[in-house]
Amino acid sequence: MLCFGDLTFKMTEQVFTRLLVFFATLGNLAGSRLRADVVEVRPRIVHHPSDVVVKVGSPATLSCRADGTPEPSIEWLRNGQPLEMDKLDSQSRPIVLSEGSLFFLSVVPGRRSQSHEGVYACMARNSAGKATSRNASLYIAALREDFRVQPCDVEVAVGEVAVLNCSPPVGHPEPNATWRKDGVPINNTNPHYTELNGKLIIAPAQKNDSGVYICVASNTVGVRESRAARLSVLAKPVLVLKPQDVSVGTGESAQFYCEAKGDPMPAVEWSRVQGPLPNGRYLVNPDQSLQIHYVTPQDSGRYTCTAVNDVGVVTASAQLVVEAVASTRQRDLHRELSDLRIALENVTVLTPNSNMSQVQWKLQSFPTQPQYLDGFEVLCRSLLPASSDWAAKRVPLPNFQTLVGPLKRGYKYDFKVRPYGSSLYGRESNTRHLRVPETGKEKF
């Protein structure tokens, strides 16, 4: 008997059996539908590993996380090959964490098979498929000792561009290059300085940029310092006094003035545009002025002052005009002075306790007094200490001796004599030396 609410049915065994089969079929259909609702999903990488740079002996983690249905397992590849943990040394073997990341307790270098350096990727796998992450590199930080390019000493002129070269040592990560001047870091925000690929560019260079520079390379491993390089900012020559045009008469003396400054102090040289300087008749004085004696019309022309130092050259020129002799007397005077020969005979200390010297000379070429000679000029200069400045004393005729002083004791002096008439000078005599002793009397 089968009851449905208030209804009661009588059924045969055959009917009951058919009902059981019917309900069993319904149960199987429901179970199939339930199983069809569980869908498998292929793995998907939701957190990719990133490049890592780490010091030797430090820990490191390559992150990886994936989802999927069923939950995927995580494997790791190194350089495209499965990471075989059992082949690694137990001390250096990495660990796969529960979420899938790869953890290194202590990163080590070494042989290729044992080194932790390499290109890694994680692979997520389940019954529905697999997924592989992007590649990530694990680098061991390094910094070599030797700079690829060391800075060298540099010399530039004021206003020019100074470039100090530097290429840091090989390293990973790539080392950063900075500079120090005289031990103090350079302010790279100052537009006066530009750091480009390790180079230091200073523009325009000024005198206060001179100093000692060091290139400093650094990364996570440490710091390396280059050799010291000296930057010298020099000043080009500048003429503070330029030669001016000069007009003189034949037989007279001409003088051009020239003065230069710079760093280092420039050397001054004189030249003539039309040919060499008059042989034996010119003198460059300590103040760099040029004197030309007994000028002739052939000496007319342009004379050039050239100042030179390590960073530059500057020149200036002036014209010499030699005018013809104005009178027979001047012509004769010039000839007479040119023919005169003077012998400086004696230079002595006047007395043992005196600092005055007595100078004596005579004319060799004329037995009697010349017609146009006005007198003599005695020239004297100190040699100890060295000096190029000649002091002059005029002695009128008929005197052939004079006193010169006071002189300094213990100093040595040069003496010479030359004739003069009007504004012209004749040939100089021989030179004699005198040393003024502390006491006593000496004769040379």
VOTINU-529943 format. One record per residue (C-alpha): residue number from 1; residue in one letter; x negated, y negated, z negated. Coordinates in Angstrom, 2 decimals. Layout:
REM VOTINU-529943
R;NUM;a;X;Y;Z
...
//
This chain:
REM VOTINU-529943
R;1;m;0.00;0.00;0.00
R;2;l;-1.26;-3.51;0.91
R;3;c;-0.02;-6.69;-0.77
R;4;f;0.00;-10.29;0.67
R;5;g;1.59;-12.54;-1.90
R;6;d;5.11;-11.34;-2.52
R;7;l;4.88;-9.05;0.47
R;8;t;4.04;-5.42;0.14
R;9;f;3.27;-3.19;3.07
R;10;k;2.94;0.52;3.37
R;11;m;0.19;1.59;5.78
R;12;t;-1.24;4.75;6.98
R;13;e;-4.90;5.72;6.52
R;14;q;-5.51;5.04;10.19
R;15;v;-4.32;1.45;9.91
R;16;f;-6.43;0.89;6.79
R;17;t;-9.55;2.11;8.58
R;18;r;-8.95;-0.28;11.46
R;19;l;-8.61;-3.18;9.06
R;20;l;-11.92;-2.36;7.42
R;21;v;-13.64;-2.37;10.82
R;22;f;-12.03;-5.71;11.64
R;23;f;-13.22;-7.41;8.46
R;24;a;-16.73;-5.94;8.85
R;25;t;-16.91;-7.42;12.35
R;26;l;-15.88;-10.82;11.02
R;27;g;-18.63;-10.60;8.38
R;28;n;-21.29;-9.79;10.98
R;29;l;-20.23;-12.76;13.11
R;30;a;-20.46;-15.13;10.14
R;31;g;-23.92;-13.84;9.24
R;32;s;-25.12;-14.41;12.79
R;33;r;-23.90;-17.98;12.69
R;34;l;-25.76;-18.66;9.39
R;35;r;-29.00;-17.27;10.76
R;36;a;-28.68;-19.42;13.91
R;37;d;-28.59;-22.59;11.73
R;38;v;-32.31;-22.08;10.56
R;39;v;-34.33;-23.89;13.44
R;40;e;-38.15;-23.54;13.76
R;41;v;-40.13;-26.81;14.43
R;42;r;-43.62;-27.02;15.91
R;43;p;-46.29;-28.71;13.72
R;44;r;-46.93;-32.47;14.03
R;45;i;-49.99;-34.31;12.69
R;46;v;-48.74;-37.18;10.56
R;47;h;-52.12;-38.29;9.18
R;48;h;-55.17;-38.04;11.43
R;49;p;-58.74;-37.94;10.05
R;50;s;-60.94;-41.04;10.47
R;51;d;-64.69;-41.50;10.99
R;52;v;-66.70;-41.37;7.78
R;53;v;-70.21;-42.64;7.04
R;54;v;-71.64;-41.38;3.77
R;55;k;-74.97;-41.25;1.99
R;56;v;-76.80;-37.97;1.51
R;57;g;-75.55;-36.23;-1.64
R;58;s;-72.35;-38.27;-1.88
R;59;p;-68.82;-36.82;-1.66
R;60;a;-66.67;-37.30;1.44
R;61;t;-63.10;-36.54;2.52
R;62;l;-61.69;-36.05;6.01
R;63;s;-57.93;-36.55;5.61
R;64;c;-55.30;-34.50;7.42
R;65;r;-51.58;-33.97;6.85
R;66;a;-48.99;-32.22;9.05
R;67;d;-45.31;-31.28;8.96
R;68;g;-43.27;-28.58;10.72
R;69;t;-40.89;-25.68;10.08
R;70;p;-41.94;-23.36;8.67
R;71;e;-44.64;-25.35;6.80
R;72;p;-47.82;-25.14;8.89
R;73;s;-51.21;-23.95;7.71
R;74;i;-54.26;-26.21;8.25
R;75;e;-57.52;-25.12;9.85
R;76;w;-60.56;-27.26;10.69
R;77;l;-62.75;-27.44;13.78
R;78;r;-66.34;-28.72;13.86
R;79;n;-67.85;-29.71;17.20
R;80;g;-64.93;-27.94;18.91
R;81;q;-65.45;-24.62;17.10
R;82;p;-63.54;-23.18;14.11
R;83;l;-65.22;-24.10;10.83
R;84;e;-66.36;-20.74;9.44
R;85;m;-66.57;-21.33;5.72
R;86;d;-68.11;-17.95;4.94
R;87;k;-71.20;-18.80;7.02
R;88;l;-71.93;-21.96;5.03
R;89;d;-74.09;-22.10;1.94
R;90;s;-71.98;-21.93;-1.20
R;91;q;-73.58;-25.14;-2.48
R;92;s;-72.60;-27.10;0.63
R;93;r;-69.33;-25.37;1.57
R;94;p;-66.44;-27.86;1.96
R;95;i;-62.99;-27.25;0.48
R;96;v;-59.64;-27.46;2.28
R;97;l;-57.31;-29.25;-0.13
R;98;s;-53.66;-28.32;-0.58
R;99;e;-52.33;-31.04;1.75
R;100;g;-54.92;-30.05;4.39
R;101;s;-57.73;-32.58;3.88
R;102;l;-61.34;-31.38;4.06
R;103;f;-63.40;-32.31;0.98
R;104;f;-67.21;-32.30;0.77
R;105;l;-68.55;-32.36;-2.77
R;106;s;-72.07;-33.32;-1.66
R;107;v;-72.85;-34.21;1.95
R;108;v;-76.13;-32.70;3.11
R;109;p;-78.30;-33.10;6.21
R;110;g;-80.45;-30.29;7.53
R;111;r;-80.43;-27.86;10.40
R;112;r;-77.62;-28.21;12.88
R;113;s;-75.77;-25.16;11.53
R;114;q;-76.02;-26.29;7.90
R;115;s;-75.72;-30.06;8.29
R;116;h;-72.36;-31.60;7.53
R;117;e;-72.76;-34.11;10.34
R;118;g;-70.52;-33.48;13.31
R;119;v;-67.21;-34.10;15.06
R;120;y;-64.23;-32.71;13.15
R;121;a;-60.55;-32.10;13.94
R;122;c;-57.77;-30.43;11.96
R;123;m;-55.36;-27.92;13.50
R;124;a;-51.86;-27.29;12.09
R;125;r;-50.30;-23.92;12.98
R;126;n;-46.95;-22.14;12.33
R;127;s;-44.78;-19.59;14.10
R;128;a;-43.37;-22.28;16.36
R;129;g;-46.74;-23.47;17.67
R;130;k;-49.78;-25.60;16.79
R;131;a;-51.02;-29.21;16.88
R;132;t;-54.54;-30.65;16.83
R;133;s;-55.54;-34.03;15.38
R;134;r;-57.73;-36.69;16.90
R;135;n;-61.47;-36.19;16.54
R;136;a;-63.27;-37.83;13.62
R;137;s;-67.02;-38.00;13.12
R;138;l;-68.85;-37.53;9.86
R;139;y;-72.15;-39.42;9.89
R;140;i;-74.89;-39.29;7.30
R;141;a;-76.03;-42.85;6.56
R;142;a;-79.68;-43.60;7.41
R;143;l;-82.08;-46.53;7.71
R;144;r;-85.61;-46.09;9.03
R;145;e;-88.60;-48.06;7.78
R;146;d;-90.03;-49.51;11.00
R;147;f;-88.44;-52.49;12.75
R;148;r;-87.92;-51.98;16.46
R;149;v;-89.09;-55.58;17.07
R;150;q;-91.04;-57.55;14.46
R;151;p;-90.87;-61.38;14.43
R;152;c;-94.04;-63.21;15.54
R;153;d;-95.50;-66.63;14.76
R;154;v;-93.96;-69.37;16.90
R;155;e;-95.04;-72.91;17.76
R;156;v;-92.60;-75.40;19.30
R;157;a;-92.37;-79.14;19.66
R;158;v;-89.87;-81.27;17.78
R;159;g;-86.53;-81.20;19.63
R;160;e;-87.18;-77.92;21.43
R;161;v;-85.41;-74.58;20.79
R;162;a;-87.20;-72.17;18.45
R;163;v;-86.44;-68.44;18.83
R;164;l;-87.58;-65.87;16.27
R;165;n;-87.09;-62.33;17.58
R;166;c;-86.08;-59.36;15.43
R;167;s;-84.60;-55.92;16.09
R;168;p;-83.80;-54.01;12.88
R;169;p;-84.83;-50.39;12.25
R;170;v;-82.70;-47.58;13.63
R;171;g;-79.93;-46.80;11.17
R;172;h;-76.38;-45.65;10.67
R;173;p;-74.24;-47.55;10.21
R;174;e;-75.98;-50.09;12.44
R;175;p;-77.91;-52.35;10.05
R;176;n;-77.01;-55.99;9.70
R;177;a;-79.82;-58.54;10.28
R;178;t;-80.10;-61.74;8.24
R;179;w;-82.94;-64.23;7.76
R;180;r;-84.80;-65.91;4.92
R;181;k;-86.90;-69.08;5.10
R;182;d;-89.55;-69.48;2.43
R;183;g;-87.73;-66.81;0.40
R;184;v;-84.29;-68.49;0.56
R;185;p;-81.42;-66.96;2.63
R;186;i;-80.50;-69.06;5.65
R;187;n;-77.01;-70.51;5.68
R;188;n;-75.64;-68.98;8.87
R;189;t;-72.60;-71.27;8.73
R;190;n;-74.92;-74.18;9.52
R;191;p;-74.58;-74.90;13.28
R;192;h;-78.29;-75.72;13.31
R;193;y;-78.91;-71.95;13.11
R;194;t;-77.57;-69.22;15.38
R;195;e;-78.06;-65.50;14.69
R;196;l;-77.61;-63.43;17.84
R;197;n;-78.37;-59.69;18.06
R;198;g;-80.96;-60.03;15.32
R;199;k;-82.59;-63.15;16.79
R;200;l;-82.68;-66.43;14.92
R;201;i;-82.21;-69.47;17.18
R;202;i;-82.96;-72.93;15.78
R;203;a;-81.85;-75.84;17.95
R;204;p;-83.07;-78.49;17.99
R;205;a;-86.14;-77.69;15.89
R;206;q;-87.16;-80.35;13.37
R;207;k;-90.30;-80.83;11.28
R;208;n;-88.58;-79.50;8.14
R;209;d;-87.81;-76.22;9.96
R;210;s;-91.50;-75.32;9.67
R;211;g;-92.05;-72.46;7.25
R;212;v;-92.30;-68.70;6.75
R;213;y;-89.39;-66.60;8.01
R;214;i;-88.49;-62.96;7.22
R;215;c;-85.90;-60.79;8.97
R;216;v;-83.86;-58.68;6.50
R;217;a;-82.08;-55.51;7.71
R;218;s;-79.48;-53.82;5.49
R;219;n;-76.78;-51.15;5.52
R;220;t;-75.27;-48.78;2.97
R;221;v;-78.59;-46.98;2.58
R;222;g;-80.67;-49.98;1.54
R;223;v;-82.67;-53.02;2.64
R;224;r;-85.77;-53.40;4.84
R;225;e;-87.87;-56.56;5.27
R;226;s;-89.90;-57.46;8.36
R;227;r;-93.36;-59.00;8.43
R;228;a;-93.52;-62.69;7.65
R;229;a;-93.59;-64.99;10.70
R;230;r;-94.62;-68.64;10.57
R;231;l;-92.69;-71.25;12.53
R;232;s;-94.69;-74.40;13.22
R;233;v;-92.71;-77.35;14.54
R;234;l;-95.25;-79.72;16.03
R;235;a;-95.01;-83.27;17.34
R;236;k;-95.95;-84.08;20.94
R;237;p;-98.50;-86.85;21.45
R;238;v;-97.20;-90.42;21.47
R;239;l;-99.26;-93.45;22.50
R;240;v;-98.85;-96.13;19.85
R;241;l;-101.35;-98.39;21.66
R;242;k;-101.60;-98.33;25.45
R;243;p;-104.44;-99.76;27.57
R;244;q;-103.84;-103.14;29.20
R;245;d;-105.23;-104.52;32.48
R;246;v;-108.64;-106.19;32.09
R;247;s;-110.46;-108.74;34.27
R;248;v;-114.19;-109.41;33.67
R;249;g;-117.09;-110.84;35.59
R;250;t;-119.90;-108.82;37.06
R;251;g;-122.42;-107.84;34.42
R;252;e;-120.02;-108.29;31.53
R;253;s;-118.49;-105.62;29.29
R;254;a;-114.92;-104.36;29.64
R;255;q;-112.91;-102.65;26.89
R;256;f;-109.68;-100.65;27.05
R;257;y;-107.76;-99.72;23.90
R;258;c;-105.73;-96.53;23.41
R;259;e;-104.33;-95.00;20.22
R;260;a;-102.26;-91.81;19.89
R;261;k;-100.48;-89.90;17.16
R;262;g;-98.96;-86.42;16.97
R;263;d;-99.12;-83.11;15.09
R;264;p;-101.71;-81.78;15.40
R;265;m;-103.59;-85.04;15.94
R;266;p;-104.12;-85.34;19.70
R;267;a;-107.52;-85.59;21.34
R;268;v;-107.97;-88.68;23.52
R;269;e;-109.91;-88.55;26.78
R;270;w;-110.67;-91.22;29.37
R;271;s;-110.89;-90.79;33.12
R;272;r;-111.01;-92.90;36.24
R;273;v;-108.49;-92.39;39.01
R;274;q;-110.96;-93.23;41.82
R;275;g;-113.87;-91.12;40.55
R;276;p;-116.08;-90.44;37.53
R;277;l;-116.73;-92.94;34.75
R;278;p;-119.83;-95.14;35.27
R;279;n;-122.73;-92.88;34.33
R;280;g;-124.72;-94.16;31.35
R;281;r;-122.72;-97.38;31.03
R;282;y;-119.59;-96.33;29.15
R;283;l;-118.88;-95.51;25.51
R;284;v;-115.82;-94.01;23.79
R;285;n;-115.64;-95.55;20.32
R;286;p;-114.34;-93.88;17.14
R;287;d;-111.06;-95.76;17.55
R;288;q;-110.74;-94.08;21.00
R;289;s;-111.26;-97.35;22.89
R;290;l;-113.33;-97.27;26.10
R;291;q;-116.20;-99.70;26.65
R;292;i;-117.91;-100.19;30.01
R;293;h;-121.13;-102.24;30.02
R;294;y;-122.77;-104.20;32.86
R;295;v;-119.77;-103.77;35.09
R;296;t;-120.11;-104.05;38.85
R;297;p;-117.47;-104.59;41.54
R;298;q;-117.66;-100.85;42.24
R;299;d;-116.27;-100.21;38.72
R;300;s;-112.96;-101.79;39.67
R;301;g;-110.00;-99.40;39.60
R;302;r;-107.52;-97.65;37.32
R;303;y;-108.67;-96.07;34.08
R;304;t;-106.46;-93.49;32.35
R;305;c;-106.12;-92.60;28.69
R;306;t;-104.92;-89.00;28.15
R;307;a;-103.79;-87.71;24.72
R;308;v;-103.48;-83.92;24.38
R;309;n;-102.46;-81.54;21.59
R;310;d;-101.05;-78.00;21.42
R;311;v;-97.53;-78.97;22.47
R;312;g;-97.87;-81.81;24.92
R;313;v;-99.74;-84.37;27.00
R;314;v;-99.19;-88.09;27.43
R;315;t;-101.06;-90.57;29.65
R;316;a;-101.26;-94.29;30.29
R;317;s;-103.37;-96.26;32.78
R;318;a;-104.66;-99.80;33.18
R;319;q;-106.45;-101.70;35.94
R;320;l;-110.01;-103.02;35.72
R;321;v;-110.74;-106.02;37.95
R;322;v;-114.42;-106.96;38.24
R;323;e;-114.84;-110.50;39.51
R;324;a;-117.91;-111.63;41.45
R;325;v;-120.73;-113.48;39.59
R;326;a;-119.67;-117.09;39.29
R;327;s;-123.13;-118.70;39.44
R;328;t;-126.79;-118.15;40.24
R;329;r;-127.62;-118.49;36.53
R;330;q;-125.23;-115.64;35.58
R;331;r;-126.63;-113.48;38.35
R;332;d;-130.18;-114.18;37.18
R;333;l;-129.19;-113.59;33.55
R;334;h;-127.74;-110.21;34.43
R;335;r;-130.88;-109.24;36.34
R;336;e;-133.17;-110.48;33.55
R;337;l;-131.32;-108.63;30.78
R;338;s;-131.25;-105.46;32.87
R;339;d;-135.04;-105.62;33.29
R;340;l;-135.85;-106.24;29.62
R;341;r;-137.34;-103.37;27.61
R;342;i;-137.45;-103.54;23.80
R;343;a;-139.54;-101.37;21.50
R;344;l;-138.26;-100.97;17.93
R;345;e;-141.56;-100.69;16.06
R;346;n;-140.86;-100.53;12.38
R;347;v;-137.99;-100.06;9.89
R;348;t;-138.89;-100.01;6.19
R;349;v;-137.42;-100.58;2.76
R;350;l;-138.51;-104.04;1.69
R;351;t;-139.73;-103.11;-1.85
R;352;p;-139.49;-99.97;-3.99
R;353;n;-136.59;-101.40;-5.98
R;354;s;-134.90;-103.17;-3.06
R;355;n;-131.91;-102.07;-1.02
R;356;m;-132.85;-104.36;1.88
R;357;s;-134.59;-103.10;5.02
R;358;q;-137.06;-104.94;7.24
R;359;v;-136.68;-104.37;10.99
R;360;q;-139.42;-105.33;13.51
R;361;w;-139.42;-105.09;17.34
R;362;k;-141.17;-106.46;20.41
R;363;l;-140.61;-107.01;24.12
R;364;q;-142.51;-104.60;26.34
R;365;s;-141.62;-105.79;29.85
R;366;f;-142.36;-109.53;29.52
R;367;p;-145.62;-110.94;28.09
R;368;t;-143.92;-114.34;27.65
R;369;q;-140.44;-115.44;26.60
R;370;p;-137.76;-114.76;29.27
R;371;q;-135.88;-117.71;30.69
R;372;y;-132.30;-116.75;29.89
R;373;l;-132.69;-114.66;26.72
R;374;d;-130.83;-116.10;23.69
R;375;g;-131.89;-113.55;21.10
R;376;f;-131.48;-110.00;19.86
R;377;e;-128.72;-107.99;18.23
R;378;v;-129.80;-105.47;15.56
R;379;l;-127.43;-102.49;15.32
R;380;c;-127.25;-100.33;12.19
R;381;r;-125.04;-97.42;11.08
R;382;s;-124.99;-94.92;8.20
R;383;l;-125.59;-91.22;8.91
R;384;l;-125.03;-89.87;5.40
R;385;p;-122.13;-89.69;5.25
R;386;a;-121.62;-89.51;9.00
R;387;s;-120.22;-92.65;10.60
R;388;s;-119.96;-93.89;14.17
R;389;d;-119.36;-97.54;13.36
R;390;w;-122.31;-99.76;14.26
R;391;a;-122.81;-102.95;12.29
R;392;a;-124.38;-105.78;14.32
R;393;k;-126.56;-108.71;13.27
R;394;r;-127.62;-111.36;15.79
R;395;v;-131.16;-112.73;15.52
R;396;p;-131.89;-115.81;17.70
R;397;l;-135.23;-116.42;19.38
R;398;p;-138.07;-116.74;18.61
R;399;n;-137.62;-114.18;15.78
R;400;f;-138.70;-110.56;16.36
R;401;q;-137.91;-109.31;12.87
R;402;t;-135.11;-109.58;10.31
R;403;l;-133.77;-108.21;7.05
R;404;v;-130.74;-105.89;7.10
R;405;g;-128.78;-104.94;4.01
R;406;p;-127.79;-104.32;1.37
R;407;l;-128.10;-100.57;2.01
R;408;k;-126.92;-97.71;-0.20
R;409;r;-129.56;-95.67;-2.02
R;410;g;-129.81;-92.04;-0.95
R;411;y;-128.20;-92.80;2.44
R;412;k;-129.76;-92.37;5.86
R;413;y;-129.40;-95.05;8.56
R;414;d;-129.95;-95.45;12.31
R;415;f;-131.33;-98.70;13.76
R;416;k;-131.65;-100.03;17.32
R;417;v;-131.99;-103.43;19.00
R;418;r;-130.63;-104.92;22.23
R;419;p;-131.16;-108.33;23.90
R;420;y;-128.31;-110.73;24.59
R;421;g;-127.78;-113.86;26.61
R;422;s;-124.49;-115.69;26.82
R;423;s;-121.84;-112.91;26.70
R;424;l;-124.04;-110.24;28.30
R;425;y;-126.21;-107.55;26.73
R;426;g;-129.36;-105.83;27.95
R;427;r;-130.60;-102.29;27.49
R;428;e;-130.82;-100.89;23.98
R;429;s;-134.16;-100.03;22.38
R;430;n;-135.27;-96.72;20.99
R;431;t;-133.61;-95.59;17.74
R;432;r;-135.36;-95.33;14.38
R;433;h;-134.13;-93.71;11.19
R;434;l;-134.44;-94.91;7.63
R;435;r;-133.57;-93.06;4.46
R;436;v;-133.16;-95.31;1.45
R;437;p;-134.65;-93.38;-1.48
R;438;e;-133.45;-93.47;-5.04
R;439;t;-136.85;-95.06;-5.91
R;440;g;-140.05;-95.77;-4.02
R;441;k;-140.63;-96.82;-0.41
R;442;e;-140.36;-94.84;2.77
R;443;k;-141.34;-95.71;6.33
R;444;f;-140.24;-94.01;9.58
//
